[in-house]
Amino acid sequence: MRPTSSSRCLASIAICTLMISASPTHAQTPTGSRWWPSEWGPDDQRGAANRLTPAKVIEAVGLI
């Protein structure tokens, strides 16, 4: 008995899903695999916005 096209499609989807979920790249972040704890403390909500200072705003205005 030959497999139907729908069963082959379902099998392909299952294999692709397994391959994607087993991929180690989804565990990486742009800053590396370990991006915590925040350098500004555990309760930080702003993240990199903490680096935004009045001097940086003036510097950015000069670029416009």
mmCIF file of the N, C-alpha and C atoms, coordinates in Angstrom:
data_MODEL
# 
_entry.id   MODEL 
# 
loop_
_atom_site.group_PDB 
_atom_site.id 
_atom_site.type_symbol 
_atom_site.label_atom_id 
_atom_site.label_alt_id 
_atom_site.label_comp_id 
_atom_site.label_asym_id 
_atom_site.label_entity_id 
_atom_site.label_seq_id 
_atom_site.pdbx_PDB_ins_code 
_atom_site.Cartn_x 
_atom_site.Cartn_y 
_atom_site.Cartn_z 
_atom_site.occupancy 
_atom_site.B_iso_or_equiv 
_atom_site.pdbx_formal_charge 
_atom_site.auth_seq_id 
_atom_site.auth_comp_id 
_atom_site.auth_asym_id 
_atom_site.auth_atom_id 
_atom_site.pdbx_PDB_model_num 
ATOM 1   N N  . MET A 1 1  ? 0.844  -1.177 0.000  1.00 0.00 ? 1  MET A N  1 
ATOM 2   C CA . MET A 1 1  ? 0.000  0.000  0.000  1.00 0.00 ? 1  MET A CA 1 
ATOM 3   C C  . MET A 1 1  ? 0.895  1.249  0.000  1.00 0.00 ? 1  MET A C  1 
ATOM 4   N N  . ARG A 1 2  ? 0.664  2.168  -0.906 1.00 0.00 ? 2  ARG A N  1 
ATOM 5   C CA . ARG A 1 2  ? 1.460  3.388  -1.019 1.00 0.00 ? 2  ARG A CA 1 
ATOM 6   C C  . ARG A 1 2  ? 0.919  4.455  -0.072 1.00 0.00 ? 2  ARG A C  1 
ATOM 7   N N  . PRO A 1 3  ? 1.829  5.233  0.533  1.00 0.00 ? 3  PRO A N  1 
ATOM 8   C CA . PRO A 1 3  ? 1.361  6.319  1.401  1.00 0.00 ? 3  PRO A CA 1 
ATOM 9   C C  . PRO A 1 3  ? 0.676  7.411  0.578  1.00 0.00 ? 3  PRO A C  1 
ATOM 10  N N  . THR A 1 4  ? -0.332 8.005  1.146  1.00 0.00 ? 4  THR A N  1 
ATOM 11  C CA . THR A 1 4  ? -1.044 9.074  0.460  1.00 0.00 ? 4  THR A CA 1 
ATOM 12  C C  . THR A 1 4  ? -0.247 10.365 0.565  1.00 0.00 ? 4  THR A C  1 
ATOM 13  N N  . SER A 1 5  ? -0.578 11.327 -0.271 1.00 0.00 ? 5  SER A N  1 
ATOM 14  C CA . SER A 1 5  ? 0.151  12.592 -0.255 1.00 0.00 ? 5  SER A CA 1 
ATOM 15  C C  . SER A 1 5  ? -0.068 13.336 1.063  1.00 0.00 ? 5  SER A C  1 
ATOM 16  N N  . SER A 1 6  ? -1.239 13.192 1.655  1.00 0.00 ? 6  SER A N  1 
ATOM 17  C CA . SER A 1 6  ? -1.486 13.873 2.927  1.00 0.00 ? 6  SER A CA 1 
ATOM 18  C C  . SER A 1 6  ? -0.662 13.257 4.053  1.00 0.00 ? 6  SER A C  1 
ATOM 19  N N  . SER A 1 7  ? -0.468 11.947 4.036  1.00 0.00 ? 7  SER A N  1 
ATOM 20  C CA . SER A 1 7  ? 0.354  11.330 5.089  1.00 0.00 ? 7  SER A CA 1 
ATOM 21  C C  . SER A 1 7  ? 1.824  11.675 4.886  1.00 0.00 ? 7  SER A C  1 
ATOM 22  N N  . ARG A 1 8  ? 2.265  11.784 3.620  1.00 0.00 ? 8  ARG A N  1 
ATOM 23  C CA . ARG A 1 8  ? 3.648  12.204 3.364  1.00 0.00 ? 8  ARG A CA 1 
ATOM 24  C C  . ARG A 1 8  ? 3.848  13.649 3.789  1.00 0.00 ? 8  ARG A C  1 
ATOM 25  N N  . CYS A 1 9  ? 2.883  14.498 3.555  1.00 0.00 ? 9  CYS A N  1 
ATOM 26  C CA . CYS A 1 9  ? 2.963  15.901 3.960  1.00 0.00 ? 9  CYS A CA 1 
ATOM 27  C C  . CYS A 1 9  ? 3.018  16.017 5.487  1.00 0.00 ? 9  CYS A C  1 
ATOM 28  N N  . LEU A 1 10 ? 2.189  15.259 6.160  1.00 0.00 ? 10 LEU A N  1 
ATOM 29  C CA . LEU A 1 10 ? 2.166  15.262 7.617  1.00 0.00 ? 10 LEU A CA 1 
ATOM 30  C C  . LEU A 1 10 ? 3.495  14.764 8.176  1.00 0.00 ? 10 LEU A C  1 
ATOM 31  N N  . ALA A 1 11 ? 4.055  13.729 7.577  1.00 0.00 ? 11 ALA A N  1 
ATOM 32  C CA . ALA A 1 11 ? 5.347  13.205 8.014  1.00 0.00 ? 11 ALA A CA 1 
ATOM 33  C C  . ALA A 1 11 ? 6.447  14.241 7.793  1.00 0.00 ? 11 ALA A C  1 
ATOM 34  N N  . SER A 1 12 ? 6.393  14.954 6.679  1.00 0.00 ? 12 SER A N  1 
ATOM 35  C CA . SER A 1 12 ? 7.388  15.996 6.396  1.00 0.00 ? 12 SER A CA 1 
ATOM 36  C C  . SER A 1 12 ? 7.306  17.124 7.416  1.00 0.00 ? 12 SER A C  1 
ATOM 37  N N  . ILE A 1 13 ? 6.099  17.519 7.744  1.00 0.00 ? 13 ILE A N  1 
ATOM 38  C CA . ILE A 1 13 ? 5.915  18.572 8.747  1.00 0.00 ? 13 ILE A CA 1 
ATOM 39  C C  . ILE A 1 13 ? 6.454  18.119 10.097 1.00 0.00 ? 13 ILE A C  1 
ATOM 40  N N  . ALA A 1 14 ? 6.193  16.874 10.472 1.00 0.00 ? 14 ALA A N  1 
ATOM 41  C CA . ALA A 1 14 ? 6.673  16.352 11.751 1.00 0.00 ? 14 ALA A CA 1 
ATOM 42  C C  . ALA A 1 14 ? 8.192  16.322 11.783 1.00 0.00 ? 14 ALA A C  1 
ATOM 43  N N  . ILE A 1 15 ? 8.817  15.903 10.702 1.00 0.00 ? 15 ILE A N  1 
ATOM 44  C CA . ILE A 1 15 ? 10.281 15.842 10.649 1.00 0.00 ? 15 ILE A CA 1 
ATOM 45  C C  . ILE A 1 15 ? 10.873 17.247 10.726 1.00 0.00 ? 15 ILE A C  1 
ATOM 46  N N  . CYS A 1 16 ? 10.308 18.197 9.996  1.00 0.00 ? 16 CYS A N  1 
ATOM 47  C CA . CYS A 1 16 ? 10.797 19.579 10.036 1.00 0.00 ? 16 CYS A CA 1 
ATOM 48  C C  . CYS A 1 16 ? 10.650 20.180 11.430 1.00 0.00 ? 16 CYS A C  1 
ATOM 49  N N  . THR A 1 17 ? 9.536  19.904 12.068 1.00 0.00 ? 17 THR A N  1 
ATOM 50  C CA . THR A 1 17 ? 9.312  20.417 13.421 1.00 0.00 ? 17 THR A CA 1 
ATOM 51  C C  . THR A 1 17 ? 10.341 19.858 14.389 1.00 0.00 ? 17 THR A C  1 
ATOM 52  N N  . LEU A 1 18 ? 10.630 18.581 14.290 1.00 0.00 ? 18 LEU A N  1 
ATOM 53  C CA . LEU A 1 18 ? 11.640 17.969 15.151 1.00 0.00 ? 18 LEU A CA 1 
ATOM 54  C C  . LEU A 1 18 ? 13.014 18.553 14.880 1.00 0.00 ? 18 LEU A C  1 
ATOM 55  N N  . MET A 1 19 ? 13.343 18.788 13.634 1.00 0.00 ? 19 MET A N  1 
ATOM 56  C CA . MET A 1 19 ? 14.650 19.339 13.300 1.00 0.00 ? 19 MET A CA 1 
ATOM 57  C C  . MET A 1 19 ? 14.804 20.754 13.837 1.00 0.00 ? 19 MET A C  1 
ATOM 58  N N  . ILE A 1 20 ? 13.761 21.553 13.722 1.00 0.00 ? 20 ILE A N  1 
ATOM 59  C CA . ILE A 1 20 ? 13.824 22.931 14.209 1.00 0.00 ? 20 ILE A CA 1 
ATOM 60  C C  . ILE A 1 20 ? 13.906 22.966 15.730 1.00 0.00 ? 20 ILE A C  1 
ATOM 61  N N  . SER A 1 21 ? 13.122 22.141 16.398 1.00 0.00 ? 21 SER A N  1 
ATOM 62  C CA . SER A 1 21 ? 13.117 22.160 17.863 1.00 0.00 ? 21 SER A CA 1 
ATOM 63  C C  . SER A 1 21 ? 14.405 21.604 18.443 1.00 0.00 ? 21 SER A C  1 
ATOM 64  N N  . ALA A 1 22 ? 15.110 20.761 17.705 1.00 0.00 ? 22 ALA A N  1 
ATOM 65  C CA . ALA A 1 22 ? 16.368 20.194 18.191 1.00 0.00 ? 22 ALA A CA 1 
ATOM 66  C C  . ALA A 1 22 ? 17.553 21.080 17.867 1.00 0.00 ? 22 ALA A C  1 
ATOM 67  N N  . SER A 1 23 ? 17.327 22.130 17.085 1.00 0.00 ? 23 SER A N  1 
ATOM 68  C CA . SER A 1 23 ? 18.410 23.007 16.673 1.00 0.00 ? 23 SER A CA 1 
ATOM 69  C C  . SER A 1 23 ? 18.928 23.814 17.859 1.00 0.00 ? 23 SER A C  1 
ATOM 70  N N  . PRO A 1 24 ? 20.248 23.848 18.080 1.00 0.00 ? 24 PRO A N  1 
ATOM 71  C CA . PRO A 1 24 ? 20.790 24.598 19.209 1.00 0.00 ? 24 PRO A CA 1 
ATOM 72  C C  . PRO A 1 24 ? 20.774 26.107 18.990 1.00 0.00 ? 24 PRO A C  1 
ATOM 73  N N  . THR A 1 25 ? 20.546 26.567 17.770 1.00 0.00 ? 25 THR A N  1 
ATOM 74  C CA . THR A 1 25 ? 20.596 28.003 17.509 1.00 0.00 ? 25 THR A CA 1 
ATOM 75  C C  . THR A 1 25 ? 19.437 28.762 18.136 1.00 0.00 ? 25 THR A C  1 
ATOM 76  N N  . HIS A 1 26 ? 18.310 28.111 18.387 1.00 0.00 ? 26 HIS A N  1 
ATOM 77  C CA . HIS A 1 26 ? 17.193 28.843 18.989 1.00 0.00 ? 26 HIS A CA 1 
ATOM 78  C C  . HIS A 1 26 ? 17.460 29.188 20.440 1.00 0.00 ? 26 HIS A C  1 
ATOM 79  N N  . ALA A 1 27 ? 18.473 28.572 21.053 1.00 0.00 ? 27 ALA A N  1 
ATOM 80  C CA . ALA A 1 27 ? 18.805 28.867 22.437 1.00 0.00 ? 27 ALA A CA 1 
ATOM 81  C C  . ALA A 1 27 ? 19.728 30.078 22.546 1.00 0.00 ? 27 ALA A C  1 
ATOM 82  N N  . GLN A 1 28 ? 20.261 30.533 21.433 1.00 0.00 ? 28 GLN A N  1 
ATOM 83  C CA . GLN A 1 28 ? 21.164 31.673 21.438 1.00 0.00 ? 28 GLN A CA 1 
ATOM 84  C C  . GLN A 1 28 ? 20.375 32.975 21.380 1.00 0.00 ? 28 GLN A C  1 
ATOM 85  N N  . THR A 1 29 ? 20.978 34.022 21.905 1.00 0.00 ? 29 THR A N  1 
ATOM 86  C CA . THR A 1 29 ? 20.411 35.360 21.809 1.00 0.00 ? 29 THR A CA 1 
ATOM 87  C C  . THR A 1 29 ? 21.418 36.235 21.085 1.00 0.00 ? 29 THR A C  1 
ATOM 88  N N  . PRO A 1 30 ? 21.049 37.427 20.662 1.00 0.00 ? 30 PRO A N  1 
ATOM 89  C CA . PRO A 1 30 ? 22.023 38.290 19.991 1.00 0.00 ? 30 PRO A CA 1 
ATOM 90  C C  . PRO A 1 30 ? 23.238 38.614 20.844 1.00 0.00 ? 30 PRO A C  1 
ATOM 91  N N  . THR A 1 31 ? 23.096 38.529 22.157 1.00 0.00 ? 31 THR A N  1 
ATOM 92  C CA . THR A 1 31 ? 24.222 38.843 23.032 1.00 0.00 ? 31 THR A CA 1 
ATOM 93  C C  . THR A 1 31 ? 24.919 37.601 23.551 1.00 0.00 ? 31 THR A C  1 
ATOM 94  N N  . GLY A 1 32 ? 24.566 36.439 23.032 1.00 0.00 ? 32 GLY A N  1 
ATOM 95  C CA . GLY A 1 32 ? 25.182 35.200 23.486 1.00 0.00 ? 32 GLY A CA 1 
ATOM 96  C C  . GLY A 1 32 ? 24.175 34.325 24.197 1.00 0.00 ? 32 GLY A C  1 
ATOM 97  N N  . SER A 1 33 ? 24.645 33.214 24.670 1.00 0.00 ? 33 SER A N  1 
ATOM 98  C CA . SER A 1 33 ? 23.725 32.279 25.299 1.00 0.00 ? 33 SER A CA 1 
ATOM 99  C C  . SER A 1 33 ? 23.342 32.702 26.717 1.00 0.00 ? 33 SER A C  1 
ATOM 100 N N  . ARG A 1 34 ? 24.158 33.528 27.355 1.00 0.00 ? 34 ARG A N  1 
ATOM 101 C CA . ARG A 1 34 ? 23.847 33.966 28.723 1.00 0.00 ? 34 ARG A CA 1 
ATOM 102 C C  . ARG A 1 34 ? 23.760 35.492 28.739 1.00 0.00 ? 34 ARG A C  1 
ATOM 103 N N  . TRP A 1 35 ? 22.561 36.015 28.826 1.00 0.00 ? 35 TRP A N  1 
ATOM 104 C CA . TRP A 1 35 ? 22.355 37.456 28.819 1.00 0.00 ? 35 TRP A CA 1 
ATOM 105 C C  . TRP A 1 35 ? 21.835 37.968 30.156 1.00 0.00 ? 35 TRP A C  1 
ATOM 106 N N  . TRP A 1 36 ? 21.665 37.124 31.107 1.00 0.00 ? 36 TRP A N  1 
ATOM 107 C CA . TRP A 1 36 ? 21.188 37.512 32.423 1.00 0.00 ? 36 TRP A CA 1 
ATOM 108 C C  . TRP A 1 36 ? 22.268 37.234 33.438 1.00 0.00 ? 36 TRP A C  1 
ATOM 109 N N  . PRO A 1 37 ? 22.290 37.696 34.584 1.00 0.00 ? 37 PRO A N  1 
ATOM 110 C CA . PRO A 1 37 ? 21.395 38.727 35.105 1.00 0.00 ? 37 PRO A CA 1 
ATOM 111 C C  . PRO A 1 37 ? 21.727 40.083 34.486 1.00 0.00 ? 37 PRO A C  1 
ATOM 112 N N  . SER A 1 38 ? 20.773 40.965 34.530 1.00 0.00 ? 38 SER A N  1 
ATOM 113 C CA . SER A 1 38 ? 20.963 42.297 33.965 1.00 0.00 ? 38 SER A CA 1 
ATOM 114 C C  . SER A 1 38 ? 22.068 43.018 34.719 1.00 0.00 ? 38 SER A C  1 
ATOM 115 N N  . GLU A 1 39 ? 22.883 43.758 33.994 1.00 0.00 ? 39 GLU A N  1 
ATOM 116 C CA . GLU A 1 39 ? 23.947 44.509 34.662 1.00 0.00 ? 39 GLU A CA 1 
ATOM 117 C C  . GLU A 1 39 ? 23.392 45.640 35.512 1.00 0.00 ? 39 GLU A C  1 
ATOM 118 N N  . TRP A 1 40 ? 22.084 45.928 35.377 1.00 0.00 ? 40 TRP A N  1 
ATOM 119 C CA . TRP A 1 40 ? 21.450 46.982 36.160 1.00 0.00 ? 40 TRP A CA 1 
ATOM 120 C C  . TRP A 1 40 ? 20.584 46.416 37.288 1.00 0.00 ? 40 TRP A C  1 
ATOM 121 N N  . GLY A 1 41 ? 20.697 45.137 37.559 1.00 0.00 ? 41 GLY A N  1 
ATOM 122 C CA . GLY A 1 41 ? 19.974 44.537 38.671 1.00 0.00 ? 41 GLY A CA 1 
ATOM 123 C C  . GLY A 1 41 ? 18.782 43.704 38.232 1.00 0.00 ? 41 GLY A C  1 
ATOM 124 N N  . PRO A 1 42 ? 18.271 42.863 39.121 1.00 0.00 ? 42 PRO A N  1 
ATOM 125 C CA . PRO A 1 42 ? 17.211 41.930 38.772 1.00 0.00 ? 42 PRO A CA 1 
ATOM 126 C C  . PRO A 1 42 ? 15.863 42.590 38.485 1.00 0.00 ? 42 PRO A C  1 
ATOM 127 N N  . ASP A 1 43 ? 15.629 43.797 38.968 1.00 0.00 ? 43 ASP A N  1 
ATOM 128 C CA . ASP A 1 43 ? 14.343 44.462 38.763 1.00 0.00 ? 43 ASP A CA 1 
ATOM 129 C C  . ASP A 1 43 ? 14.356 45.424 37.576 1.00 0.00 ? 43 ASP A C  1 
ATOM 130 N N  . ASP A 1 44 ? 15.425 45.401 36.801 1.00 0.00 ? 44 ASP A N  1 
ATOM 131 C CA . ASP A 1 44 ? 15.563 46.332 35.677 1.00 0.00 ? 44 ASP A CA 1 
ATOM 132 C C  . ASP A 1 44 ? 14.471 46.112 34.642 1.00 0.00 ? 44 ASP A C  1 
ATOM 133 N N  . GLN A 1 45 ? 13.844 47.185 34.201 1.00 0.00 ? 45 GLN A N  1 
ATOM 134 C CA . GLN A 1 45 ? 12.815 47.144 33.164 1.00 0.00 ? 45 GLN A CA 1 
ATOM 135 C C  . GLN A 1 45 ? 13.278 47.821 31.876 1.00 0.00 ? 45 GLN A C  1 
ATOM 136 N N  . ARG A 1 46 ? 14.315 48.634 31.937 1.00 0.00 ? 46 ARG A N  1 
ATOM 137 C CA . ARG A 1 46 ? 14.724 49.448 30.797 1.00 0.00 ? 46 ARG A CA 1 
ATOM 138 C C  . ARG A 1 46 ? 15.789 48.794 29.930 1.00 0.00 ? 46 ARG A C  1 
ATOM 139 N N  . GLY A 1 47 ? 16.605 47.930 30.492 1.00 0.00 ? 47 GLY A N  1 
ATOM 140 C CA . GLY A 1 47 ? 17.653 47.286 29.702 1.00 0.00 ? 47 GLY A CA 1 
ATOM 141 C C  . GLY A 1 47 ? 18.650 48.288 29.158 1.00 0.00 ? 47 GLY A C  1 
ATOM 142 N N  . ALA A 1 48 ? 18.941 48.227 27.857 1.00 0.00 ? 48 ALA A N  1 
ATOM 143 C CA . ALA A 1 48 ? 19.936 49.094 27.238 1.00 0.00 ? 48 ALA A CA 1 
ATOM 144 C C  . ALA A 1 48 ? 19.520 50.562 27.256 1.00 0.00 ? 48 ALA A C  1 
ATOM 145 N N  . ALA A 1 49 ? 18.246 50.848 27.493 1.00 0.00 ? 49 ALA A N  1 
ATOM 146 C CA . ALA A 1 49 ? 17.819 52.246 27.589 1.00 0.00 ? 49 ALA A CA 1 
ATOM 147 C C  . ALA A 1 49 ? 18.476 52.933 28.779 1.00 0.00 ? 49 ALA A C  1 
ATOM 148 N N  . ASN A 1 50 ? 19.031 52.174 29.702 1.00 0.00 ? 50 ASN A N  1 
ATOM 149 C CA . ASN A 1 50 ? 19.775 52.764 30.810 1.00 0.00 ? 50 ASN A CA 1 
ATOM 150 C C  . ASN A 1 50 ? 21.004 53.523 30.309 1.00 0.00 ? 50 ASN A C  1 
ATOM 151 N N  . ARG A 1 51 ? 21.471 53.187 29.133 1.00 0.00 ? 51 ARG A N  1 
ATOM 152 C CA . ARG A 1 51 ? 22.646 53.865 28.571 1.00 0.00 ? 51 ARG A CA 1 
ATOM 153 C C  . ARG A 1 51 ? 22.286 55.198 27.915 1.00 0.00 ? 51 ARG A C  1 
ATOM 154 N N  . LEU A 1 52 ? 21.000 55.484 27.780 1.00 0.00 ? 52 LEU A N  1 
ATOM 155 C CA . LEU A 1 52 ? 20.557 56.720 27.155 1.00 0.00 ? 52 LEU A CA 1 
ATOM 156 C C  . LEU A 1 52 ? 20.693 57.866 28.145 1.00 0.00 ? 52 LEU A C  1 
ATOM 157 N N  . THR A 1 53 ? 21.582 58.773 27.834 1.00 0.00 ? 53 THR A N  1 
ATOM 158 C CA . THR A 1 53 ? 21.838 59.925 28.704 1.00 0.00 ? 53 THR A CA 1 
ATOM 159 C C  . THR A 1 53 ? 21.517 61.203 27.932 1.00 0.00 ? 53 THR A C  1 
ATOM 160 N N  . PRO A 1 54 ? 21.384 62.330 28.626 1.00 0.00 ? 54 PRO A N  1 
ATOM 161 C CA . PRO A 1 54 ? 21.178 63.599 27.919 1.00 0.00 ? 54 PRO A CA 1 
ATOM 162 C C  . PRO A 1 54 ? 22.299 63.881 26.911 1.00 0.00 ? 54 PRO A C  1 
ATOM 163 N N  . ALA A 1 55 ? 23.512 63.537 27.248 1.00 0.00 ? 55 ALA A N  1 
ATOM 164 C CA . ALA A 1 55 ? 24.634 63.759 26.329 1.00 0.00 ? 55 ALA A CA 1 
ATOM 165 C C  . ALA A 1 55 ? 24.472 62.924 25.058 1.00 0.00 ? 55 ALA A C  1 
ATOM 166 N N  . LYS A 1 56 ? 23.988 61.705 25.191 1.00 0.00 ? 56 LYS A N  1 
ATOM 167 C CA . LYS A 1 56 ? 23.769 60.846 24.015 1.00 0.00 ? 56 LYS A CA 1 
ATOM 168 C C  . LYS A 1 56 ? 22.643 61.376 23.147 1.00 0.00 ? 56 LYS A C  1 
ATOM 169 N N  . VAL A 1 57 ? 21.616 61.968 23.772 1.00 0.00 ? 57 VAL A N  1 
ATOM 170 C CA . VAL A 1 57 ? 20.512 62.547 23.012 1.00 0.00 ? 57 VAL A CA 1 
ATOM 171 C C  . VAL A 1 57 ? 21.027 63.735 22.192 1.00 0.00 ? 57 VAL A C  1 
ATOM 172 N N  . ILE A 1 58 ? 21.839 64.577 22.798 1.00 0.00 ? 58 ILE A N  1 
ATOM 173 C CA . ILE A 1 58 ? 22.407 65.721 22.075 1.00 0.00 ? 58 ILE A CA 1 
ATOM 174 C C  . ILE A 1 58 ? 23.311 65.237 20.956 1.00 0.00 ? 58 ILE A C  1 
ATOM 175 N N  . GLU A 1 59 ? 24.082 64.198 21.210 1.00 0.00 ? 59 GLU A N  1 
ATOM 176 C CA . GLU A 1 59 ? 24.943 63.619 20.177 1.00 0.00 ? 59 GLU A CA 1 
ATOM 177 C C  . GLU A 1 59 ? 24.105 63.100 19.001 1.00 0.00 ? 59 GLU A C  1 
ATOM 178 N N  . ALA A 1 60 ? 22.998 62.457 19.302 1.00 0.00 ? 60 ALA A N  1 
ATOM 179 C CA . ALA A 1 60 ? 22.125 61.920 18.261 1.00 0.00 ? 60 ALA A CA 1 
ATOM 180 C C  . ALA A 1 60 ? 21.467 63.038 17.456 1.00 0.00 ? 60 ALA A C  1 
ATOM 181 N N  . VAL A 1 61 ? 21.077 64.113 18.122 1.00 0.00 ? 61 VAL A N  1 
ATOM 182 C CA . VAL A 1 61 ? 20.467 65.251 17.431 1.00 0.00 ? 61 VAL A CA 1 
ATOM 183 C C  . VAL A 1 61 ? 21.446 65.829 16.419 1.00 0.00 ? 61 VAL A C  1 
ATOM 184 N N  . GLY A 1 62 ? 22.710 65.826 16.754 1.00 0.00 ? 62 GLY A N  1 
ATOM 185 C CA . GLY A 1 62 ? 23.721 66.339 15.841 1.00 0.00 ? 62 GLY A CA 1 
ATOM 186 C C  . GLY A 1 62 ? 23.884 65.486 14.597 1.00 0.00 ? 62 GLY A C  1 
ATOM 187 N N  . LEU A 1 63 ? 23.405 64.252 14.624 1.00 0.00 ? 63 LEU A N  1 
ATOM 188 C CA . LEU A 1 63 ? 23.507 63.371 13.465 1.00 0.00 ? 63 LEU A CA 1 
ATOM 189 C C  . LEU A 1 63 ? 22.363 63.555 12.486 1.00 0.00 ? 63 LEU A C  1 
ATOM 190 N N  . ILE A 1 64 ? 21.317 64.243 12.906 1.00 0.00 ? 64 ILE A N  1 
ATOM 191 C CA . ILE A 1 64 ? 20.132 64.401 12.055 1.00 0.00 ? 64 ILE A CA 1 
ATOM 192 C C  . ILE A 1 64 ? 20.328 65.565 11.094 1.00 0.00 ? 64 ILE A C  1 
# 
